[in-house]
Amino acid sequence: MAFSFGGGGGTGRGRFRGTGSLSDINIVPLVDVMMVLLVIFMITANVMEFGLEVEVPKVKQVKTTAEDLPVITITKNGLLSLNEKDININEIGTAVRQRFGPNTKAVYVRADKDAIWDVIAQVVSALDEEKIQVRMVTQPVDEADRPRR
């Protein structure tokens, strides 16, 4: 199969003499690049999900603070972590003092609303033995969540 540009009379000297330039845009490479980028973003989107999933209880009164304190997280299954690093319940006091200094006065405790109460009580007791204040992390109640009277 042969292609001919320019009338096929053979009168031209050059190969494409007398024809206009080819100005069609080849979009195949563009589509290839876009498909590769799409695959990369689809793969990395799953990797970017990180952290512990904890749903804290909702209360009416919420205090905000700008203090940077250590956070002990208690998951639904009773697993403990200190600022996103797993920790043993028997080493809570010493781990807080080692990571945040000996003058640490308070710790935030962020417990899932479905967490086992026994684990929460043991964490509060261990922190009390170390003379560290416990501040519970809660969420404000939304107006839409309140029951109507």
C-alpha positions in Angstrom: 0.0 0.0 0.0 1.5 3.3 -1.0 0.7 6.8 -0.1 1.2 9.8 -2.3 1.4 13.4 -1.4 1.0 16.1 -4.1 -1.0 14.9 -7.0 1.1 11.9 -8.1 2.2 13.4 -11.4 5.9 13.0 -10.7 6.6 16.6 -11.7 8.1 17.6 -8.3 11.7 17.4 -7.5 11.5 16.6 -3.8 9.6 14.0 -2.0 6.9 16.3 -0.6 7.2 19.2 -3.0 4.1 21.3 -3.4 2.3 19.9 -0.3 1.4 21.7 2.8 2.9 20.8 6.2 1.4 18.0 8.3 -0.2 19.9 11.2 -2.2 17.1 12.7 -1.5 16.6 16.4 -0.6 13.1 17.4 -2.4 12.5 20.7 -1.3 8.9 21.2 1.8 9.8 23.3 -0.4 12.2 25.3 -2.9 9.5 26.1 -0.1 7.1 27.0 1.4 9.6 29.5 -2.0 10.3 31.0 -2.8 6.6 31.5 0.6 6.1 33.2 -0.1 9.0 35.5 -3.6 7.7 36.3 -2.2 4.3 37.3 0.5 6.0 39.5 -2.1 8.1 41.3 -4.5 5.1 41.8 -1.7 3.1 43.4 -0.4 5.9 45.6 -3.8 6.9 46.8 -4.2 3.7 48.8 -0.7 4.1 50.3 -1.4 7.6 51.6 -4.1 6.4 54.0 -2.3 6.2 57.3 -2.9 6.6 61.0 -5.3 5.0 63.5 -9.0 5.1 63.0 -10.4 6.3 66.3 -13.9 7.8 66.7 -13.9 9.8 69.9 -17.1 10.4 71.9 -19.1 13.6 71.2 -19.9 16.1 74.1 -21.6 19.4 74.4 -18.7 21.4 75.9 -15.4 21.4 74.1 -12.2 23.2 75.2 -9.6 24.1 72.6 -5.9 24.4 73.4 -2.7 25.3 71.6 -0.5 23.2 73.9 1.6 20.5 72.3 1.2 17.5 74.6 1.7 13.8 74.1 -1.3 11.9 72.9 -2.1 8.3 74.0 -4.5 6.7 71.6 -6.7 3.7 72.6 -8.3 1.9 69.7 -11.5 -0.1 69.7 -9.5 -3.3 70.2 -7.6 -2.0 73.2 -4.3 -1.3 71.4 -2.2 1.6 72.8 0.0 4.1 71.0 1.9 7.2 72.1 2.0 9.7 69.3 1.4 7.1 66.6 4.0 4.6 68.0 2.8 1.4 69.7 3.4 1.2 73.5 3.0 -1.3 76.3 0.6 -0.3 79.1 3.3 -1.1 81.7 5.7 1.4 80.2 3.4 4.4 79.7 4.8 6.7 82.4 8.4 6.1 81.6 7.8 6.3 77.8 6.1 9.7 78.2 8.9 11.0 80.4 11.6 9.8 78.0 10.0 11.2 74.9 8.7 14.5 76.2 11.0 15.3 79.2 10.8 14.8 82.9 8.6 17.9 83.4 5.7 16.6 81.4 2.5 17.6 83.4 -0.3 16.4 81.2 -1.2 13.9 78.5 -4.1 13.7 76.1 -6.0 10.4 76.0 -7.8 9.8 72.8 -10.0 6.7 73.2 -12.4 5.2 70.7 -16.0 5.5 71.9 -16.3 1.7 71.6 -13.0 1.0 73.4 -12.9 -1.4 76.3 -13.4 0.6 79.5 -11.0 -1.6 81.5 -8.1 -0.5 79.2 -9.0 3.2 79.6 -9.1 2.9 83.4 -5.7 1.2 83.5 -4.1 3.9 81.3 -5.6 6.6 83.6 -4.4 4.8 86.7 -0.8 4.3 85.2 -0.6 8.0 84.4 -1.9 9.0 87.8 0.8 6.9 89.4 3.4 9.0 87.5 1.6 12.2 88.6 0.7 13.1 85.0 -2.7 14.8 84.4 -5.1 13.2 82.0 -7.0 15.2 79.5 -9.6 13.4 77.4 -10.0 14.1 73.7 -13.6 14.6 72.6 -15.5 15.9 69.6 -18.2 18.6 69.7 -21.8 17.5 69.2 -23.2 18.7 65.8 -26.6 20.4 65.8 -27.8 17.8 63.3 -26.9 14.9 65.6 -28.9 16.2 68.6 -32.3 14.7 69.1 -35.3 17.2 68.8 -37.6 17.7 71.7 
